[in-house]
Amino acid sequence: MRFHAKALTAGIALSLLLTAAPVWAAGSTGAAKTVPGRTAVTSQYASQASDAYFVTQGETFEKVKSLLESLAPAVTGLNKLNYPYGMRMDKTLTGDYFYHVQAYTKNDRKVFGDYLVAKDNSCAWRLGAEPEARLIYGNTEKLIKKAKIYLLSSRIPKGGNVGEVRVRVPGPIPYDLRVTSLNQAVAKVDENQHIVPISYGKVDVLADVKIGDSTRSEKLRAYVVDKQQWEEERSSTSRPSIGIGIGIGGWHHHHGGIDIGIGGVIWDE
């Protein structure tokens, strides 16, 4: 899925490991059967691996677990079939903001629930059940303040590359982005929200980001410079603007992922 990223790589890898581990019946002493060419993974090793990456007890874990279990099963997918399940939480925060929690069946240790819970308890998201993460608790007022909005480069060579606005969020969170040129005589915004240079000079662009019901705006400054004299134009930023015009683009929705270009999410680890 597009929203999986490096921040959860260890957790997903361990999920596969734990899923592959055999479940031992009480009092069983038999050896695990192996498939030719594969190494058997015992429950002991799986438990050790789990302890290295996951938390399954403690005050913080219990608070996060209680929050998720307080929500309706129809929203979280927890215990909808009334089977025994457990929960585990990554030891490392995602983007220094989210607790990553997984729910798994106790009989075969298959992961069936994937969640992000904000460390300030302001919101919780369900992953994997739909094409993109879905808000299942709280609001995004605090989350949107964590987003970083910036230009890939403040220098845009005329007749060369186009400018790009990037958004960095602490998780695979869907958002909408709208880029507006405040000086169309210098640069315009195309249908893909690229900043297209028109003439030399400086241009301010307004980047509006919306996550859930929360919106935040950031004004960014770029300079259109000569492609042949890149270094000289980088130090010459006092060219006068030629008229002011506002070019407004529409909202563009982004599902979340890994640094996917204009408006693409860069998922903090």
LINQUI-V965035 format. One line per field, one symbol per residue. psi: psi as a letter, one per 40 degrees, with the letter a starting at -180 (. if undefined). Layout:
psi->???
//
This chain:
psi->ideiiddedddddddddddehihhiheheiihiihheihihidddddddddddiheiiddddddddddeeihddddehfdefihiiiihidhihffdhhhiihihddefhhehhihhieeediiihiddidiihheiaieddddeeihhihdhehhhhebiiiihihhififhiiihhhhhegeddiihaeefihhhdiiaihhihhhhhhbeiiiihhihihhihddfdddddegeehiigihihhhiihhhhdiahgfaheihhhi.
//
